[in-house]
Amino acid sequence: MKAAVFHKIGDISVDTVEDPRIEYPEDIIVKVTSTAICGSDLHIYDGFFPQLKDQVMGHEFMGIVEDAGSGVTKLKRGDRVVVPFPIACGHCYFCDHQLPVHCENSNKEHYGPQGDMTSGKGGGLFGYTDLYGAYAGGQAEYARVPFANFGPRVVPDNLTDEQALFLTDIFPTGWSAIDWAQLRGGETVAIFGAGPVGLMAQKAAWIQGAGRVIAIDPVQYRLDMAKNTNKVETINSSESDPVQAIYDLTHGRGADVCVDAVGMEADRSFLEKVKAVINVEKGTAKVLENCFKAVRRGGTVTVVGVYGSPYDNFPVHRIFDKGITIKSGQAPVHRYIDNLIELVASGKVTLNDIITHKLPLSAASNAYDIFKKKEDGCVKVVLNP
């Protein structure tokens, strides 16, 4: 089959690779009909997460069940499914406590309680390095999906692929960012990052009762999309200090909730890059630090942007002085997905309005390039095998 394969930093090509096969009784093989490039894929592409061997990329995908193992009871050949990006067994301690992204049984080689940079990691993820299970991803013609009785969900017939695809990751991730803040209604929510996850967090904020939603980003075309699709207020962080702008909009108090939907790959100055090298840091925590500054006293910061290393001068003094509540991590997609499918199917939210590029899988290398460089107004790329 054809698949988008990571070889080394900055090198992804579409290659012929071995077809996936049933390995365990609860496996299915999915014929992929739609897949997408996620900002998290760039963490591998740019070398922020190490990967020494070739890796089939992609954790946002959906398709048709082509084959099923003998232990699969909830799906059959021909079912059209959307696949959550975390791989979870459905019956361990963490799955039982609605924390499937911490599954004890899906990352045998590197799982553990420590959460270190290169060991003691969480549950398995599709297409996301050997550290997270070495699973082949879904930017391919076919994909093996383990634990199929727990993960994949059948897609309603009235939804197109483009309407349903982002239920794999970015909509549940944006939903998590707001759900974790436990809005009571009427709050001001400032969302740093107007990329795909930030746009989904904006949608989720309105649905969950926000009174104001403010998008912060240094790229104007992404802010224009946020304003046009989600009717939010915007701050261009390349033109003004975003923290002061948020103070100005909130009577000097700060936002009730700040969301970091950017993570470690935020834009950096030359001196910030030098500091990162000296301190052995991956990327920067600049956006997270801005969230701590911009949130009001007693407010909440949620973090769905990915971080992969410790950071020097972490502002614990500010967190303590302001009494900030912090919630962070990968989204527990399995917990939310059934409710979110209903929201999409009922027309209460539209997800496919952020798609800017639809390309064949054969164009994956070029698609990664324009997505990374933010060329041609690129916000979200969908690939069709």
N, C-alpha and C positions, 0 to 999 in steps of 0.2 A: 504494500500500500504506500501511498504518499503521505508524508508528515513533515511538519515544520520542526527541524532538529537544531538544537543549540550545540555548537561545537566548541567555541571559546568566546571570550568577551567580544561583543560586537559582531559575532558571526553566527547567524541563523540562516539555514538554507532549507529548501524543500527537497527532501531526499526520498528514495525508495527504501523502506525498512520492512522488517518482518511483520506479518500480520499478527495481531493479538489473538490469543486463544484462551479458552476456559482453563483456569488453573485450579480453582476451588469450586465446591458445589454451589456456593451462593454468588458466583460470578455471572455477569452477562456481558455479551459483546454488543456494543452500540455502533450502528452505522451512523456516523456523524453527519447531520444535515446542516448545522450552523455552529460556528464557534467564534470566539472573539479574542482580541488582544487586550489584556488588562495592564494597568499601571504596575501591578506586582510582577508581571512578566519582565518588565524592564529591570527589576532588581537582579535578575539572573543575567539578562542581556548586558547590563552595565557592570557586572561583577560585584555587586553589593552582597549577594549571597553566593558562596563559592560552589562551583560545579565543575569537577575535573573530567567527567565522562560525558559522552554525547547524551542528550536528553530530549525526548519528544516533548514539546512545550504545550502549554495551554490548560487552564482549569475552568474555563467558561465554555461549556459545550452542551449540546442536546442532540437527539436523533432518534432512530428507530431501533428497537431491540431486534438484533439479528440472530442471536443464539443465547441460550440460557442454560446454566448448570442444573444438575439434578436436584439441588436444594433450593432452587428459586421457586417460591410459591405465590408471590404477589405480582409478578409480571409474566408476560408471555411474548413470544415472537410476534412482531408487528406492532407492539405497543410503542407509542411515541412518548418519549420521556425527556425531562430536564434533570440534570445531574448536579447536586450540591458539590461545591468545590472541596469541602473537607471529606475525608474518607473515614467512616465510623462504623463500628460493629453493631451498635444498637443494644448491647446488653452488658457492657462493663460498668464500673462505678460511675464514670463521667457521663457516659451515654444515658444511664439511668437518672442522672441529675441534670439532664438537658444541657450538657456541655460536650457535645459530640466532637468539637474541634480538639478536645483533649483526650480522645479515645485511647485506651490503653493497648488496643490490639491491632492498630493499623500502621504502626511504625516500629517494627520489631528491632531494627538495628540501632536506632538513635533515640528511642523514647526514654523519658525519665522525668523526675520531679524538679530537677535543678533549673532548667531553662537557660542553660549556658549558650554561648555563641555557637559552639560546634558539637555539643552533646547535651543530653537531657532535654530533648526537644518534645514538642507536642505530637498530636496524631498526624496521620498521613494526609498529604495534599496532592492532588493531581498535578503532574508536570512541574513540580516545585523542588527540585534538587534531591540528591541522595539523603540529605539531612532530614527530609520529610517523607521518607519511605521509598524513594526512587521509582515512583509510579510514572509510567508513560502518560502524557497528557492528551488532551482532546483536539489539538490543532492537527488533525489527522483525518484520514478517511474512516478509520475505525478505532474504537477504544475499549479496553477492558475495564469494567466497573465492578469492583469487589463489593461484598455486603449488599447485594442488590435488593434484599428484602427490607432494608432500612433506608437506603439513600435515595435512589431515583424516584421521581414522582411522574405519574401520567399527566400529560398536558391536555387540558380541555380542547375539544375539537374546534371550538370557536376562536381559538387563539392561533395566530401565525407564529412561526419561529421567532421572528423579530420582536413580537409582543412578549414572548415568554423567555427568551434567551437569558435576559439579565436577572432572572430568578436564581441562576446558578450562584451568583456572587455579589455583584455590585449593588443590587437593590436590597438584599438581606443585609449587606454590610452597611449601607446608608441607613437602613431601618434600625440596626443595632445601635448606631451612633446616637440616635434620638431616643430609642427605647430605654437605653441605659441611663439617660438623664431624667427619666420619670417626670415628664412634663405634666403639670396640672392644668395648663391652659393659659394662654396669653403671654408666655415668655418670649423674650428676645433671644434668638439663637443665631450666633455668628459662626459661619462654617468656613474654615480656612481651606481653600482648594476648590476650584470649580471644574475639576476634571470629572470623569465618569462617576466616581464614588461621591464626590462633593455634590454633584447634581442630584444624585439619588437621595442623599441626606436632606437636601432642600425639599424634595418632594415629600419625604417622610416627615419632616418637621411640620409642614402644613397639615398633613393628615392627622398627626398626633396632637395638634392643638396649639402650635406656636402662634404668637401674636405678631411677631416680626421675624423675618428671616433675612440675614445679611450674608452675602457671598464675598469672600476676599480672595483675590488671585492677581498675579502679576501680568497675565495675558489677557488683553482686552477682548479678543474674539470669544474666549471662554466665558468671560463675564457677560458678553452680549447674549450668548446662548442661555446662561442662567436667568438673565432678566426676561428674555423672550419666552422661554419654555416654562419657567417656574415662578415668574412675577416676584422676584426678590429684589431687595436693595443691593447695591454693589459698591465695593471699594477696590480700586486698582492699587495694589501694594507696591507697584513700581513707580507710582506717581506721588504717593503720600504715605505717611506713617500709619499703618493699619490699626495699631493699638490706639493712637490718639484719635483717629477717625471714629473708632468704636466708642471711645469715651464721649466724643462730641455728639454722637447719636443717642446716647443713653444717659444724659444729664450728669455725666462725669462718673457714673457708677461702674460701667462695664456691662457686658452681656450676661444674661442669666446662665447661658450655656455657651461654651465654645467647643467646636468640633475640629479636631486635627484630621483632615482627610487628605493630607499630603505625605507625611512621614519623612524619612531620612533623605529623600532625593529632592528636597527643596532647593531652589536657586541659591547659590552661594557666591560670595566674593572670593578673590584670590587669597586674601589673608585667612578667610574662614577655611579654605581648602588646605592651606599650610598648617593651620592649627589642628585640623582633623588628622593629617599625616603624623604630626608630632605626638598626638594623643592616641594614635591607633584607633581612630573612630571611623565608623562607616557613615559617610554623608554628614548630615547636620541635624541638630535638634532645634533649629531656629524657630520653626513653626510652632512646635510644642511650647517653647518658651514664650512665644507671643500669645499663645492661648492662655497661659498662666497669668500673663500681664493683663490681657484684655477681659478676662472673666471678672465678674463682680465678686466682692467678698461673700463667702458662703455659697458661691456658685459651683457649677459642675463643668469639668473638662472631660470629654470623651475622645478616645484616640483609636481611630481605625486606619490611619496611615501607618505603614510598617516601619519598625525600627529593628536594627540588627546588631547593635553594639552598645556598650556603656558610653556615657558622655561626661567629660570633665566639666566642673562647675555647674552641675545640675542644680537648679534653683529650689532646693528643698526648703530654704528659708521663706521663700515667697508662698509656697504651697501651705506651709504651716501658718504663717502670719495671716493669710487671707482665708484660711479654713476651707480650702478647695477640696471637693470630692472628685476623684479620678476613677474612670472606668475605661479599660482598654482591652484590645486583643482582636483575634480573628473572630469573625461573625459565626455564631452557632446556627448555621443556615437551617439545619433540620428542625430547630425549634420554631422558626418563623415561617417556613416556606409554604405550608398549607394555607395559612391565613393570607399570605401575600399573593398566592395564586388566585384566591377569591377576589382580592382587591383588583387585580389586573383583569380577571374574567368579567367582573361586574362593571368595568369601565371607570372605577373610582381613581385609578392612577394610570398614566401612560408612561411606558418605559422606553419605547423605541424612538422617541422624538430627539434623543441625543446622538443617534447614529449619523455620522458624517461620511463614512466611507464603507462601501460594500464591494468586496473584492474576492476573486477566487483564491483558494488555498495556495495555488501556484505563485501568487504574488505576495506571499507572507514576508519574504525578506524585505521587499520594498515597503510593505505596510509597517513593519517594525521601525524602519528608518524614519518614515514621515511621522509616525506616532511619537517617537522619542524626540524628534527635532521640532515637534509642533508646527509642521509645515502644512500648507494647503488647508488651513482651518481645521485640522484633524482633532476631533474630540474622542470619537469611538469608532473602531474598525470592526466590522463583522466579516468573517471569512466563510466562504461556502466551498466545501470539498467537492 
